[in-house]
C-alpha cells in the first residue's frame, strides 16, 4: 500500500513534466525550423528564376499582392542587401588570396636572396681573414715587434778590458765596459761599504751617514755585485789629512786594486768624494785610478778627464723680482801660493799658470766693483775682507762668516758674484760650488766671473739658463750687463736655478741620484719604470648587452668626420724610451716649469712602463708633438669614481656603450661596502674593471692604477652626462696638447682685494684657469705625480674636506707645464639632469674651495694657475654642410 500510494501520488507530477517537455519541443521546432523552411523556399525561388516559375504560396499573385505586404517588402530589402554584401566580401576574399600568393612568392625570393647573401658574406669573411693573416705576416716580416733584448752578463772571471795607453785619455768608449750595462739591465749599482777598505775609517762620519742613507733610498742600488753595472766607492771627505796613512800614492793605488771587484783596472767604478766644506783634500791628484771615474767638486785641469770624470756639487746642509742689492760679494783672497791640491806638485805655480791670462785680474775686479759701489747708481754690497774667513784653496776667495749669515745677505740680493780662483789650472773648487748653490737655494742669480770654471754636470746642464757666465776681462762691463736684464728674464733664471738646486743638489739623496743619473744618461740606459698602484679587482656579473641612447650619438653641432674603430689597444711599450735617452739629453736635464721641485720628469725620476711617447732617459714624461688624425691608433681609459650610487653608475656605464676610442673602463669603488651581489653590470663590449680602495678618498681618482694601459685618461664622475661626439672631440684635442688638461666645464680663480686672498669662482666668464676633472682628459703620468710626488699636505687637505682634488690637479699641471688647461665646446655643466643631488650643491662647498686655493698657494709658494680665453671647437662648428661633405676632422 505505501508503494502503490507513492506511485499514485506521483502521477500528476510526471504528467506535468511530460507536457512541459512537449511544449518546449514544439516551441523549439517552430522557432528554429520554420525560419529555415522559409529561407529554403526563398532561395529555391531565386535559383529557379523568380517567383513566376514557382507556383504556390510564394508564387506571384495577381496585382502584386505579395509585394504589398509590409513584412515581405522588408524581407526583400534585407535579402538584396545581404546578397550584395556577400558578393563584395567574396570579391575581397579573392583579392586577398591573390595578394597572399604574391607575397608568398616574394618571401620565397627573399629567402633565396638571403641564402645567396649568406654565402657571399661567408666568402668575404674568409677573404678578409686571409687578408688579415697575410697583412700580419707582412708586418711581422717588415716591421717586427720590438722586444727587449736578453741580458747577457760577463763571466765571473772577468779579466777586464785591454789596458789603456794612458789613464788621462780615458773616455766612456775606451774605459767603460758596456757589456755589464745592457739597456735592459735596469742599471743596478753596487755600493762598497766604507768599512771594507782601509781609509774608510778616516771618512767624515756625517758624510758616511749621508752617503749610506742616500744609497739605501736609491732604487738602482743592489746588494748583488755579480749583476752590478756600476760600483761606487766613497773616498771622502776625510776628517783628517790622509798623508800619514795614504802616502805615498802608490799605497792608495794598491788599496784600490785590492777592492774585491776592481778587476785589475777598476772599470765601471766611480770614486765619489763628498765635500762638506770649502776646503777639500784632492788626495787623488797623483793617484792612478785606472779606468775608474772620479766624482768630486775640486779638479785641476790636467787631472780632469772631460766626458769621463764628474764635477759634482758639495754636499749641502721668488718674488720680488728685484731685491735690496743689485749684487753682493763677500770674500777674502787667499794669497798663499802653496797648494794643497797635490801632494807632490810636478811643477811650480808660476809654471802652471804660464800662458794663462794676467794674474792681476783679481786686482782689476776689486777696483771695478769698488767703483760701482762708490758710484751709488745701484745699491751693491762688496766686501773683500772678512772677520773670520774660512780656510780655502790658494788663490781662491775664502767664504766669510757662517752659512746662515751668508744666506741672510743672499736673500736680499738680486745677483751673487762667484769669482773663479786666480789659478787658471783650478777648473773646479768646493768654495765656488758653495757660493753657487747657496745663491741658487735662496733665489739669488749667480754671476760667474771666469769662463774657465767647470760647473757641476756642465755636459748635461745648460747653466746659461740659470747663471750669468762672464769672462774676467769683461768685469768693467758687468754693471751694464746686469742692469740690462728684464724682470721676465730674472724670474725665468731664478725659477730655473731653484729647479736645478731642488732637483740635483738639495739633499744627499739628490746628489747621489744625480751622479748615477749622469752616468746612466751617458751610457744610454732608460730609467726604471714608475710605481703603479696595483688594482684589487672586485668580481662582478655582467648582465644584458647595453643599448645605445640615440641622444648620445647625436652629433648636434659637432660633425667629427670618420671614426677609427678598433678593438682595445694598449699604448705600446718601450718604443720611444731609448730614442729620447739618446737624442734629447739637454731637454731632459734642463726643463723646469716652476720654482720648486714638483717637476719630477727629470733624469732622477722613473718613467711609465707602458709609455710610447716618454723620455726613457729618466725624464719620465716627454709628450711628443701634435698627433690629431695623423696617428689614429690610440685609445683612452675611462676612470670613474663612485660611492654607493649603483643605479646612477649603471646608467653612466650604459651610456658608454659604442663609444669610439675607448679601451676599457676602470670603476674606482670608493665605498668600504662592496657592490650588491645581485647587481648586473651592463655589457658594453669592453672590459669594466671594478677596483677596491683602502679608504674613501677623492685622491683615489688619481692613483696610477696598473689596470690603465693607455696614456690618455678620461676622468669622469658617475653622474656626468656627455654625448659621444663631445668625448671624441675632447680626446682628439688632447692628442694635440698631451701635456695639458683638456675638459669641458671651466672655472677660474680671482683675487679678493678686500680680504687679500684668492677666491674660487664658477660663474660664466670670458676666461678660465681651471677645468674640472669630473669630465677631463689628462696624461697618466700626472696621476703618478699627484699620488707620489705632489706634497702630502695637499692630499691631506683633500681628505679633510672631501673636496678640492680637481683644484689640486690643476695646480699641479699648471705648475709643471706653465700652461693653462684647454676647454672644449661651449658646455659649462655636465651633470645628469635626473641624478641625485651632488656634494657641490652644498653651501659649504665653495667656502672649502676658497680655503683650498689659498692653502695650495702657500704650499707652492706662488699662484701657478694661469688665465686663458682660449676655447677649442671643431673646424665645422656651426657650419651647415651636407652630410656627405663633412670629411674634415682637424681642429683649431
GIBELCOR-V453421 format. One record per residue. N is the residue number from 1. RES is the residue in one small letter. SS is DSSP state (hx for helix, st for strand, lp for the rest). PHI is phi in radians with two decimals (999 if undefined). Layout:
n & res & ss & phi
N & RES & SS & PHI
N & RES & SS & PHI
This chain:
n & res & ss & phi
1 & x & lp & 999
2 & x & hx & -1.12
3 & x & hx & -1.13
4 & x & hx & -1.16
5 & x & hx & -1.13
6 & x & hx & -1.14
7 & x & hx & -1.20
8 & x & hx & -1.10
9 & x & hx & -1.24
10 & x & hx & -1.62
11 & x & hx & -1.15
12 & x & hx & -0.98
13 & x & hx & -1.13
14 & x & hx & -1.20
15 & x & hx & -1.12
16 & x & hx & -1.10
17 & x & hx & -1.19
18 & x & hx & -1.17
19 & x & hx & -1.11
20 & x & hx & -1.13
21 & x & hx & -1.20
22 & x & hx & -1.17
23 & x & hx & -1.13
24 & x & hx & -1.10
25 & x & hx & -1.15
26 & x & hx & -1.13
27 & x & hx & -1.11
28 & x & hx & -1.09
29 & x & hx & -1.11
30 & x & hx & -1.16
31 & x & hx & -1.25
32 & x & hx & -1.78
33 & x & hx & -1.39
34 & x & hx & -1.16
35 & x & hx & -1.08
36 & x & hx & -1.13
37 & x & hx & -1.16
38 & x & hx & -1.13
39 & x & hx & -1.15
40 & x & hx & -1.10
41 & x & hx & -1.18
42 & x & hx & -1.11
43 & x & hx & -1.21
44 & x & hx & -1.18
45 & x & hx & -1.13
46 & x & hx & -1.18
47 & x & hx & -1.23
48 & x & lp & -1.40
49 & x & lp & 1.84
50 & x & lp & 2.11
51 & x & hx & -1.26
52 & x & hx & -1.24
53 & x & hx & -1.62
54 & x & lp & -2.21
55 & x & lp & -1.25
56 & x & lp & 2.40
57 & x & lp & -1.19
58 & x & lp & -1.71
59 & x & lp & -1.30
60 & x & lp & -1.19
61 & x & lp & -2.01
62 & x & lp & -1.09
63 & x & lp & 1.41
64 & x & lp & 1.14
65 & x & hx & -1.10
66 & x & hx & -1.17
67 & x & hx & -1.23
68 & x & hx & -1.35
69 & x & lp & -1.25
70 & x & hx & -1.14
71 & x & hx & -1.23
72 & x & hx & -1.24
73 & x & hx & -1.08
74 & x & hx & -1.11
75 & x & hx & -1.09
76 & x & hx & -1.14
77 & x & hx & -1.13
78 & x & hx & -1.11
79 & x & hx & -1.07
80 & x & hx & -1.13
81 & x & hx & -1.15
82 & x & hx & -1.13
83 & x & hx & -1.10
84 & x & hx & -1.14
85 & x & hx & -1.14
86 & x & hx & -1.07
87 & x & hx & -1.12
88 & x & hx & -1.15
89 & x & hx & -1.10
90 & x & hx & -1.15
91 & x & hx & -1.12
92 & x & hx & -1.14
93 & x & hx & -1.06
94 & x & hx & -1.13
95 & x & hx & -1.17
96 & x & hx & -1.14
97 & x & hx & -1.06
98 & x & hx & -1.15
99 & x & hx & -1.15
100 & x & hx & -1.09
101 & x & hx & -1.12
102 & x & hx & -1.15
103 & x & hx & -1.13
104 & x & hx & -1.07
105 & x & hx & -1.11
106 & x & hx & -1.16
107 & x & hx & -1.07
108 & x & hx & -1.09
109 & x & hx & -1.14
110 & x & hx & -1.13
111 & x & hx & -1.07
112 & x & hx & -1.14
113 & x & hx & -1.17
114 & x & hx & -1.10
115 & x & hx & -1.05
116 & x & hx & -1.14
117 & x & hx & -1.15
118 & x & hx & -1.08
119 & x & hx & -1.11
120 & x & hx & -1.12
121 & x & hx & -1.11
122 & x & hx & -1.08
123 & x & hx & -1.12
124 & x & hx & -1.13
125 & x & hx & -1.08
126 & x & hx & -1.11
127 & x & hx & -1.12
128 & x & hx & -1.10
129 & x & hx & -1.07
130 & x & hx & -1.15
131 & x & hx & -1.13
132 & x & hx & -1.10
133 & x & hx & -1.10
134 & x & hx & -1.13
135 & x & hx & -1.11
136 & x & hx & -1.11
137 & x & hx & -1.13
138 & x & hx & -1.15
139 & x & hx & -1.12
140 & x & hx & -1.14
141 & x & hx & -1.35
142 & x & hx & -1.67
143 & x & lp & -2.30
144 & x & lp & -1.12
145 & x & lp & -1.12
146 & x & lp & -1.33
147 & x & lp & -2.11
148 & x & lp & -1.25
149 & x & lp & -1.20
150 & x & lp & -1.37
151 & x & lp & -1.41
152 & x & lp & -2.04
153 & x & lp & -1.60
154 & x & lp & -1.14
155 & x & lp & -1.13
156 & x & lp & -1.07
157 & x & lp & -1.55
158 & x & lp & -1.29
159 & x & lp & -1.51
160 & x & lp & 1.50
161 & x & lp & -1.80
162 & x & lp & -1.03
163 & x & lp & -1.13
164 & x & lp & -1.27
165 & x & lp & -1.11
166 & x & lp & -2.67
167 & x & hx & -1.15
168 & x & hx & -1.23
169 & x & hx & -1.64
170 & x & lp & -1.13
171 & x & lp & -2.39
172 & x & hx & -1.01
173 & x & hx & -1.21
174 & x & hx & -1.87
175 & x & hx & -2.16
176 & x & lp & -2.01
177 & x & lp & -1.58
178 & x & hx & -1.20
179 & x & hx & -1.10
180 & x & hx & -1.45
181 & x & lp & -2.27
182 & x & lp & -1.15
183 & x & hx & -1.04
184 & x & hx & -1.57
185 & x & hx & -1.19
186 & x & lp & 1.43
187 & x & lp & 1.00
188 & x & lp & -1.28
189 & x & st & -2.17
190 & x & st & -1.84
191 & x & st & -1.93
192 & x & lp & -1.21
193 & x & lp & -1.34
194 & x & hx & -0.99
195 & x & hx & -1.30
196 & x & hx & -1.57
197 & x & lp & -2.26
198 & x & hx & -1.02
199 & x & hx & -1.43
200 & x & hx & -1.12
201 & x & hx & -1.26
202 & x & hx & -1.55
203 & x & st & -1.28
204 & x & lp & -0.94
205 & x & hx & -1.02
206 & x & hx & -1.14
207 & x & hx & -1.15
208 & x & hx & -1.09
209 & x & hx & -1.13
210 & x & hx & -1.13
211 & x & hx & -1.15
212 & x & hx & -1.13
213 & x & hx & -1.15
214 & x & hx & -1.15
215 & x & hx & -1.17
216 & x & hx & -1.16
217 & x & hx & -1.56
218 & x & lp & -1.43
219 & x & lp & -1.32
220 & x & lp & -1.62
221 & x & st & -1.26
222 & x & lp & -2.22
223 & x & lp & -1.63
224 & x & lp & -1.77
225 & x & hx & -1.22
226 & x & hx & -1.24
227 & x & hx & -1.84
228 & x & lp & -1.19
229 & x & lp & -1.56
230 & x & st & -2.34
231 & x & st & -2.19
232 & x & st & -1.82
233 & x & st & -2.20
234 & x & st & -1.44
235 & x & st & -1.98
236 & x & st & -3.09
237 & x & lp & -1.61
238 & x & st & -1.45
239 & x & lp & -1.53
240 & x & lp & -2.64
241 & x & lp & -1.11
242 & x & lp & -1.48
243 & x & hx & -1.11
244 & x & hx & -1.20
245 & x & hx & -1.83
246 & x & hx & -1.93
247 & x & lp & -1.82
248 & x & lp & -1.32
249 & x & hx & -1.00
250 & x & hx & -1.09
251 & x & hx & -1.17
252 & x & hx & -1.15
253 & x & hx & -1.10
254 & x & hx & -1.12
255 & x & hx & -1.17
256 & x & hx & -1.13
257 & x & hx & -1.17
258 & x & lp & -1.42
259 & x & lp & -1.06
260 & x & lp & -1.08
261 & x & lp & -2.06
262 & x & lp & -1.17
263 & x & lp & 0.94
264 & x & lp & 1.27
265 & x & lp & -2.12
266 & x & lp & 1.32
267 & x & lp & -1.11
268 & x & lp & 1.15
269 & x & st & -1.80
270 & x & st & -2.24
271 & x & st & -1.61
272 & x & st & -1.75
273 & x & st & -2.14
274 & x & lp & -1.55
275 & x & lp & -1.87
276 & x & lp & -1.87
277 & x & lp & -2.22
278 & x & lp & -1.30
279 & x & lp & -1.73
280 & x & lp & -2.45
281 & x & lp & -1.58
282 & x & lp & -1.75
283 & x & lp & -1.28
284 & x & lp & -1.58
285 & x & lp & -1.05
286 & x & lp & -1.71
287 & x & lp & -1.70
288 & x & lp & -1.40
289 & x & lp & -1.63
290 & x & lp & 1.10
291 & x & lp & -1.63
292 & x & lp & -1.46
293 & x & st & -1.45
294 & x & st & -2.05
295 & x & st & -2.14
296 & x & st & -2.65
297 & x & lp & -1.71
298 & x & lp & -2.24
299 & x & st & -2.45
300 & x & st & -1.61
301 & x & lp & -1.08
302 & x & lp & -1.30
303 & x & lp & -1.60
304 & x & lp & -1.34
305 & x & lp & -1.85
306 & x & lp & -1.03
307 & x & lp & 1.41
308 & x & lp & -2.21
309 & x & lp & -1.35
310 & x & st & -2.14
311 & x & st & -1.54
312 & x & lp & -1.88
313 & x & lp & -1.47
314 & x & lp & -1.08
315 & x & lp & -1.27
316 & x & lp & -1.46
317 & x & lp & -1.05
318 & x & lp & 999
319 & x & lp & -1.98
320 & x & lp & -1.26
321 & x & lp & -1.12
322 & x & lp & -1.78
323 & x & lp & -1.87
324 & x & lp & -1.04
325 & x & st & -1.81
326 & x & st & -1.16
327 & x & st & -2.63
328 & x & st & -2.38
329 & x & st & -2.72
330 & x & st & -2.32
331 & x & st & -3.07
332 & x & st & -2.33
333 & x & st & -1.34
334 & x & lp & -1.55
335 & x & lp & -1.48
336 & x & lp & -1.09
337 & x & lp & -1.69
338 & x & lp & -1.33
339 & x & lp & -1.62
340 & x & lp & -1.86
341 & x & lp & -1.38
342 & x & lp & -2.47
343 & x & lp & -1.30
344 & x & lp & -2.32
345 & x & lp & -1.02
346 & x & lp & -1.23
347 & x & lp & -2.68
348 & x & lp & -1.24
349 & x & hx & -1.09
350 & x & hx & -1.08
351 & x & hx & -1.23
352 & x & hx & -1.17
353 & x & lp & -1.62
354 & x & lp & -1.10
355 & x & lp & 1.58
356 & x & lp & -1.47
357 & x & lp & -1.02
358 & x & lp & -0.96
359 & x & lp & -1.36
360 & x & lp & -1.57
361 & x & hx & -1.07
362 & x & hx & -1.10
363 & x & hx & -1.13
364 & x & hx & -1.16
365 & x & hx & -1.13
366 & x & hx & -1.05
367 & x & hx & -1.12
368 & x & hx & -1.16
369 & x & hx & -1.17
370 & x & hx & -1.14
371 & x & hx & -1.14
372 & x & hx & -1.12
373 & x & hx & -1.13
374 & x & hx & -1.28
375 & x & hx & -1.26
376 & x & lp & 1.05
377 & x & lp & -1.18
378 & x & lp & -2.40
379 & x & lp & -1.44
380 & x & lp & -2.23
381 & x & st & -2.29
382 & x & st & -2.28
383 & x & st & -2.35
384 & x & lp & -1.96
385 & x & lp & -2.36
386 & x & lp & -2.16
387 & x & lp & -1.21
388 & x & lp & -2.45
389 & x & st & -1.19
390 & x & lp & -1.46
391 & x & lp & -1.12
392 & x & lp & -2.48
393 & x & lp & -1.25
394 & x & lp & -1.02
395 & x & lp & 1.18
396 & x & lp & -1.78
397 & x & st & -1.46
398 & x & st & -1.27
399 & x & st & -1.31
400 & x & st & -1.86
401 & x & lp & 1.18
402 & x & lp & -1.57
403 & x & hx & -1.07
404 & x & hx & -1.09
405 & x & hx & -1.13
406 & x & hx & -1.15
407 & x & hx & -1.13
408 & x & hx & -1.09
409 & x & hx & -1.25
410 & x & hx & -1.18
411 & x & lp & -1.14
412 & x & lp & -1.90
413 & x & st & -2.01
414 & x & st & -1.28
415 & x & st & -2.16
416 & x & st & -2.25
417 & x & st & -1.44
418 & x & st & -2.16
419 & x & st & -1.66
420 & x & lp & -1.18
421 & x & lp & -1.01
422 & x & lp & -1.17
423 & x & lp & -1.33
424 & x & lp & -1.14
425 & x & lp & -1.37
426 & x & st & -1.48
427 & x & st & -1.64
428 & x & st & -2.75
429 & x & lp & -2.57
430 & x & hx & -1.19
431 & x & hx & -1.10
432 & x & hx & -1.11
433 & x & hx & -1.10
434 & x & hx & -1.05
435 & x & hx & -1.07
436 & x & hx & -1.08
437 & x & hx & -1.37
438 & x & hx & -1.16
439 & x & hx & -1.15
440 & x & hx & -1.10
441 & x & hx & -1.10
442 & x & hx & -1.81
443 & x & lp & 1.54
444 & x & lp & -1.50
445 & x & st & -1.34
446 & x & st & -1.25
447 & x & st & -2.03
448 & x & st & -1.59
449 & x & st & -1.67
450 & x & lp & 2.24
451 & x & lp & -1.46
452 & x & lp & -1.56
453 & x & lp & -1.21
454 & x & lp & -1.75
455 & x & lp & -1.38
456 & x & lp & -0.98
457 & x & lp & 0.94
458 & x & lp & -1.14
459 & x & lp & -1.25
460 & x & lp & -2.02
461 & x & lp & -1.75
462 & x & lp & -1.46
463 & x & hx & -1.18
464 & x & hx & -1.16
465 & x & hx & -1.46
466 & x & lp & -2.16
467 & x & lp & -2.32
468 & x & st & -1.99
469 & x & st & -1.83
470 & x & st & -2.19
471 & x & lp & -1.09
472 & x & hx & -1.02
473 & x & hx & -1.07
474 & x & hx & -1.64
475 & x & hx & -1.09
476 & x & hx & -1.20
477 & x & hx & -1.73
478 & x & hx & -1.10
479 & x & hx & -1.04
480 & x & hx & -1.12
481 & x & hx & -1.09
482 & x & hx & -1.24
483 & x & hx & -1.26
484 & x & lp & -1.43
485 & x & lp & -1.35
486 & x & lp & -1.41
487 & x & hx & -1.09
488 & x & hx & -1.11
489 & x & hx & -1.15
490 & x & hx & -1.10
491 & x & hx & -1.10
492 & x & hx & -1.11
493 & x & hx & -1.19
494 & x & hx & -1.14
495 & x & hx & -1.12
496 & x & hx & -1.14
497 & x & hx & -1.12
498 & x & hx & -1.12
499 & x & hx & -1.07
500 & x & hx & -1.08
501 & x & hx & -1.15
502 & x & hx & -1.11
503 & x & hx & -1.41
504 & x & hx & -1.98
505 & x & hx & -2.27
506 & x & lp & -1.35
507 & x & lp & -2.32
508 & x & hx & -1.10
509 & x & hx & -1.10
510 & x & hx & -1.17
511 & x & hx & -1.10
512 & x & hx & -1.14
513 & x & hx & -1.10
514 & x & hx & -1.18
515 & x & hx & -1.04
516 & x & hx & -1.17
517 & x & hx & -1.16
518 & x & hx & -1.14
519 & x & hx & -1.20
520 & x & hx & -1.09
521 & x & hx & -1.16
522 & x & hx & -1.15
523 & x & lp & -1.66
524 & x & lp & 1.09
525 & x & lp & -1.86
526 & x & lp & -1.10
527 & x & lp & -1.25
528 & x & lp & -1.23
529 & x & st & -1.22
530 & x & lp & -1.30
531 & x & lp & -1.39
532 & x & lp & -1.90
533 & x & st & -1.42
534 & x & lp & -1.17
535 & x & lp & -1.59
536 & x & st & -1.54
537 & x & st & -1.35
538 & x & lp & -1.65
539 & x & lp & -1.09
540 & x & lp & -2.62
541 & x & st & -1.79
542 & x & st & -1.55
543 & x & st & -1.72
544 & x & st & -1.30
545 & x & st & -1.17
546 & x & lp & -1.25
547 & x & lp & -1.47
548 & x & lp & -2.01
549 & x & lp & -1.28
550 & x & hx & -1.08
551 & x & hx & -1.18
552 & x & hx & -1.28
553 & x & hx & -1.52
554 & x & lp & -1.24
555 & x & lp & -1.33
556 & x & lp & 0.92
557 & x & lp & -1.57
558 & x & lp & -1.94
559 & x & lp & -1.90
560 & x & lp & -1.71
561 & x & lp & 1.33
562 & x & lp & -1.17
563 & x & lp & -2.12
564 & x & lp & -1.49
565 & x & lp & -2.00
566 & x & lp & -2.50
567 & x & lp & -1.16
568 & x & lp & -0.91
569 & x & lp & -2.39
570 & x & lp & -1.39
571 & x & lp & -1.10
572 & x & lp & -1.14
573 & x & lp & -1.79
574 & x & lp & 1.16
575 & x & lp & -1.37
576 & x & lp & -2.09
577 & x & hx & -1.01
578 & x & hx & -1.19
579 & x & hx & -1.02
580 & x & hx & -1.28
581 & x & hx & -1.03
582 & x & hx & -1.54
583 & x & hx & -1.98
584 & x & lp & -2.27
585 & x & hx & -1.15
586 & x & hx & -1.11
587 & x & hx & -1.14
588 & x & hx & -1.12
589 & x & hx & -1.51
590 & x & hx & -2.06
591 & x & lp & -1.44
592 & x & lp & -2.40
593 & x & lp & -1.57
594 & x & lp & -2.45
595 & x & lp & -1.40
596 & x & lp & -2.20
597 & x & lp & -1.42
598 & x & lp & -1.94
599 & x & lp & -1.75
600 & x & lp & -1.50
601 & x & lp & -1.40
602 & x & lp & -2.21
603 & x & lp & -1.10
604 & x & lp & -1.47
605 & x & lp & -1.90
606 & x & lp & -1.33
607 & x & st & -2.13
608 & x & lp & -1.25
609 & x & lp & -1.18
610 & x & lp & -1.73
611 & x & lp & -1.34
612 & x & lp & -1.99
613 & x & lp & -2.26
614 & x & lp & -1.89
615 & x & lp & -1.47
616 & x & lp & -1.32
617 & x & lp & -1.23
618 & x & lp & 2.18
619 & x & lp & -1.21
620 & x & lp & 1.39
621 & x & lp & -2.48
622 & x & lp & -2.60
623 & x & lp & -1.15
624 & x & lp & -1.37
625 & x & lp & -1.23
626 & x & lp & -1.09
627 & x & lp & -2.02
628 & x & hx & 0.98
629 & x & hx & -1.40
630 & x & hx & -1.26
631 & x & lp & -2.33
632 & x & lp & -1.26
633 & x & lp & -1.46
634 & x & lp & -2.68
635 & x & lp & -2.30
636 & x & st & -2.30
637 & x & st & -2.01
638 & x & st & -1.52
639 & x & st & -1.95
640 & x & st & -2.06
641 & x & st & -1.58
642 & x & st & -2.55
643 & x & lp & -2.57
644 & x & lp & 0.89
645 & x & lp & -2.26
646 & x & hx & -1.16
647 & x & hx & -1.15
648 & x & hx & -1.08
649 & x & hx & -1.11
650 & x & hx & -1.08
651 & x & hx & -1.13
652 & x & hx & -1.15
653 & x & hx & -1.17
654 & x & hx & -1.09
655 & x & hx & -1.20
656 & x & lp & -1.50
657 & x & lp & -1.11
658 & x & lp & 1.41
659 & x & lp & -1.32
660 & x & lp & -1.14
661 & x & lp & 1.22
662 & x & st & -1.39
663 & x & st & -1.59
664 & x & st & -2.89
665 & x & st & -2.11
666 & x & st & -1.88
667 & x & st & -1.67
668 & x & st & -1.56
669 & x & st & -1.45
670 & x & lp & -1.57
671 & x & lp & -1.89
672 & x & lp & -1.19
673 & x & lp & -1.48
674 & x & lp & -1.22
675 & x & lp & -1.10
676 & x & lp & -1.06
677 & x & lp & -1.16
678 & x & lp & -1.58
679 & x & lp & -1.29
680 & x & st & -1.73
681 & x & st & -1.50
682 & x & st & -1.19
683 & x & st & -1.63
684 & x & lp & -1.78
685 & x & lp & 1.42
686 & x & lp & -2.38
687 & x & lp & -1.13
688 & x & st & -2.06
689 & x & st & -1.79
690 & x & st & -1.73
691 & x & st & -1.84
692 & x & st & -1.52
693 & x & lp & -1.91
694 & x & lp & -1.31
695 & x & lp & -2.62
696 & x & lp & -1.37
697 & x & lp & -2.57
698 & x & hx & -1.21
699 & x & hx & -1.17
700 & x & hx & -1.11
701 & x & hx & -1.06
702 & x & hx & -1.94
703 & x & lp & -1.27
704 & x & lp & -1.38
705 & x & st & -1.09
706 & x & lp & -1.24
707 & x & lp & -1.24
708 & x & lp & -1.45
709 & x & lp & -1.88
710 & x & lp & -2.05
711 & x & lp & -1.29
712 & x & st & -1.53
713 & x & st & -2.12
714 & x & st & -1.79
715 & x & st & -1.44
716 & x & st & -2.52
717 & x & st & -1.30
718 & x & lp & -1.27
719 & x & lp & -1.89
720 & x & st & -1.29
721 & x & lp & -2.24
722 & x & lp & -2.15
723 & x & lp & -1.34
724 & x & hx & -1.09
725 & x & hx & -1.15
726 & x & hx & -1.17
727 & x & hx & -1.13
728 & x & hx & -1.04
729 & x & hx & -1.16
730 & x & hx & -1.06
731 & x & hx & -1.16
732 & x & hx & -1.17
733 & x & hx & -1.18
734 & x & hx & -1.04
735 & x & hx & -1.16
736 & x & hx & -1.51
737 & x & lp & -2.51
738 & x & lp & -1.25
739 & x & lp & -1.63
740 & x & lp & -2.22
741 & x & lp & -1.47
742 & x & st & -2.13
743 & x & st & -2.73
744 & x & lp & -1.95
745 & x & lp & -1.41
746 & x & st & -1.78
747 & x & st & -2.39
748 & x & st & -2.58
749 & x & st & -1.87
750 & x & st & -2.50
751 & x & st & -1.64
752 & x & st & -1.58
753 & x & lp & -1.16
754 & x & lp & -1.15
755 & x & lp & -1.73
756 & x & lp & 0.93
757 & x & st & -2.66
758 & x & st & -1.60
759 & x & st & -2.17
760 & x & st & -1.70
761 & x & st & -2.26
762 & x & lp & -2.00
763 & x & lp & -1.26
764 & x & lp & -1.13
765 & x & lp & -2.61
766 & x & lp & -1.46
767 & x & lp & -2.49
768 & x & st & -2.61
769 & x & lp & -2.38
770 & x & st & -2.46
771 & x & st & -2.19
772 & x & lp & -1.13
773 & x & lp & -1.45
774 & x & lp & -1.26
775 & x & st & -2.82
776 & x & st & -2.73
777 & x & st & -1.69
778 & x & st & -2.71
779 & x & st & -1.39
780 & x & hx & -1.05
781 & x & hx & -1.11
782 & x & hx & -1.16
783 & x & hx & -1.13
784 & x & hx & -1.12
785 & x & hx & -1.10
786 & x & hx & -1.09
787 & x & hx & -1.47
788 & x & hx & -2.13
789 & x & hx & -2.06
790 & x & lp & -1.01
791 & x & lp & -0.92
792 & x & hx & -1.07
793 & x & hx & -1.00
794 & x & hx & -1.18
795 & x & hx & -1.15
796 & x & hx & -1.13
797 & x & hx & -1.20
798 & x & hx & -1.07
799 & x & hx & -1.20
800 & x & hx & -1.17
801 & x & hx & -1.61
802 & x & lp & 0.87
803 & x & lp & -2.91
804 & x & lp & 1.34
805 & x & hx & -1.14
806 & x & hx & -1.24
807 & x & hx & -1.14
808 & x & hx & -1.08
809 & x & hx & -1.17
810 & x & hx & -1.13
811 & x & hx & -1.03
812 & x & hx & -1.09
813 & x & hx & -1.19
814 & x & hx & -1.16
815 & x & hx & -1.14
816 & x & hx & -1.31
817 & x & hx & -1.63
818 & x & lp & 0.99
819 & x & lp & -2.37
820 & x & lp & -1.37
821 & x & lp & -1.27
822 & x & st & -2.06
823 & x & st & -1.73
824 & x & st & -2.03
825 & x & lp & 1.06
826 & x & lp & -1.59
827 & x & lp & -1.24
828 & x & lp & -2.01
829 & x & lp & -2.26
830 & x & lp & -2.48
831 & x & st & -1.34
832 & x & lp & -1.22
833 & x & lp & -1.13
834 & x & lp & -1.81
835 & x & lp & -1.44
836 & x & lp & -1.07
837 & x & lp & -1.16
838 & x & lp & -1.58
839 & x & hx & -1.13
840 & x & hx & -1.20
841 & x & hx & -1.49
842 & x & lp & -1.26
843 & x & hx & -1.12
844 & x & hx & -1.28
845 & x & hx & -1.02
846 & x & hx & -1.29
847 & x & hx & -1.10
848 & x & hx & -1.14
849 & x & hx & -1.24
850 & x & hx & -1.05
851 & x & hx & -1.13
852 & x & hx & -1.08
853 & x & hx & -1.04
854 & x & hx & -1.17
855 & x & hx & -1.20
856 & x & hx & -1.09
857 & x & hx & -1.09
858 & x & hx & -1.15
859 & x & hx & -1.16
860 & x & hx & -1.37
861 & x & lp & 1.52
862 & x & lp & -2.89
863 & x & lp & -1.66
864 & x & lp & -1.39
865 & x & lp & -1.14
866 & x & lp & -2.15
867 & x & lp & -1.42
868 & x & st & -2.64
869 & x & lp & -1.98
870 & x & lp & -1.62
871 & x & st & -2.36
872 & x & st & -1.87
873 & x & lp & -2.26
874 & x & st & -1.13
875 & x & lp & -1.00
876 & x & lp & -1.67
877 & x & lp & -1.08
878 & x & lp & 1.12
879 & x & lp & -1.70
880 & x & lp & -1.58
881 & x & lp & -2.26
882 & x & lp & -1.01
883 & x & hx & -1.05
884 & x & hx & -1.37
885 & x & hx & -1.79
886 & x & lp & -1.49
887 & x & lp & -1.77
888 & x & lp & -1.52
889 & x & lp & -2.44
890 & x & lp & -1.63
891 & x & st & -2.31
892 & x & lp & -1.92
